[in-house]
Amino acid sequence: MAQEMRTADATWLALRQAANFQPFFDGLLEYLKQNLEKCKIGGSYEYYTCGHDHQRWDRQWEPFKHLQRYCPKTVYSFYQAKDLIEDHIERKVICECRILTDEKDLGRMRLQTAFGVDFGEPGRRELDVV
């Protein structure tokens, strides 16, 4: 017997409630961690990647392969779930590995390990320029 899928409107109404969204999102994070590759930068910063360059001409890249499998299991509409995830993490997602990894933090850590760039903490600098 085929499993029923919620409409986009029903998905939006259900996932707008924190009681429904949080278990969905936590389950998605665990699902992605199990299916994506874990990498390290400098021995301390860990992130998850799909292993592709996030370019359209990469024929092997499937940007939302795992999310498209997870949504039917939870009977939510993929497109509405993706939009609500973007609203929740407050950034545009071009690939599901970017749900787990913030691209700005990743770039910062690569600069820090490759060139020794110290971004410091806001408000706590050794030398303030006046």
C-alpha positions in Angstrom: 0.0 0.0 0.0 1.4 3.4 -0.9 2.1 5.8 1.9 0.2 9.1 1.7 2.2 12.3 1.3 1.1 15.6 2.8 0.4 18.4 0.5 2.7 21.4 0.5 0.2 23.4 2.5 -0.3 20.7 5.1 3.5 20.3 5.4 3.9 24.1 5.9 1.1 24.1 8.5 2.6 21.1 10.4 6.3 22.1 10.3 5.6 25.7 11.3 4.9 24.3 14.8 8.0 23.8 16.8 6.6 20.6 18.3 6.6 19.1 14.8 9.6 20.8 13.2 12.2 20.0 15.9 11.8 16.2 15.8 11.8 16.4 12.0 14.9 18.5 11.9 16.8 16.5 14.5 16.0 13.3 12.7 17.2 14.9 9.4 20.5 15.9 11.0 21.1 12.4 12.3 20.2 10.9 8.9 22.6 13.3 7.1 25.4 12.5 9.5 25.0 8.8 8.8 25.0 9.3 5.1 27.5 12.1 4.4 31.3 12.0 4.7 32.9 13.4 7.8 36.1 15.5 7.2 38.6 17.3 9.5 40.6 20.5 9.1 43.6 21.0 11.2 42.7 18.1 13.5 40.1 20.0 15.4 37.4 21.4 13.0 35.0 18.6 11.8 32.5 19.1 9.0 30.3 17.0 6.7 30.5 16.9 2.9 28.8 15.2 0.0 32.2 15.0 -1.8 31.3 17.0 -4.8 32.1 20.6 -6.0 28.6 21.9 -6.0 28.7 22.8 -9.7 25.9 22.1 -12.1 28.2 20.5 -14.7 29.2 17.8 -12.2 27.0 15.0 -13.5 27.5 12.9 -10.3 26.3 15.7 -7.9 22.8 15.2 -6.5 22.3 18.2 -4.2 19.3 16.9 -2.2 19.4 13.1 -2.7 19.2 12.2 1.0 16.6 14.9 1.8 14.4 13.7 -1.0 14.6 10.2 0.6 14.0 11.4 4.1 10.9 13.6 3.4 8.7 10.8 2.1 9.6 8.7 5.1 8.3 11.5 7.3 5.3 12.1 4.9 6.3 15.8 4.4 6.6 17.6 1.1 10.2 18.1 0.0 10.0 21.6 -1.3 8.1 23.0 1.7 10.5 21.2 4.1 13.5 22.6 2.3 12.1 26.2 2.5 11.3 25.8 6.2 14.8 24.4 6.9 16.4 27.4 5.1 14.2 29.7 7.3 15.3 27.8 10.4 19.1 27.9 9.7 18.8 31.4 8.2 20.8 30.8 5.0 20.2 29.5 1.5 21.0 25.8 1.0 22.4 24.7 -2.3 23.2 21.2 -1.1 22.2 19.1 1.9 25.7 19.0 3.2 25.4 22.8 3.7 22.6 22.1 6.3 25.3 20.6 8.6 28.2 22.9 7.6 28.2 26.7 7.4 30.2 27.7 4.3 31.5 30.9 6.0 32.8 29.0 9.0 34.4 26.4 6.8 36.2 29.1 4.7 37.4 30.8 7.9 38.8 27.5 9.2 40.6 26.8 5.9 42.2 30.2 6.0 43.2 29.8 9.6 44.9 26.4 9.1 46.5 27.1 5.7 47.8 30.6 6.3 47.6 31.1 10.1 45.0 33.8 9.8 43.7 34.7 13.3 40.2 36.1 13.2 40.1 36.3 17.0 36.9 36.8 18.9 34.8 39.9 18.5 35.7 42.5 21.1 38.7 40.6 22.4 41.8 41.7 20.4 45.3 42.0 21.4 45.7 45.3 19.7 42.9 47.7 18.9 43.4 50.2 16.1 42.3 53.7 17.2 
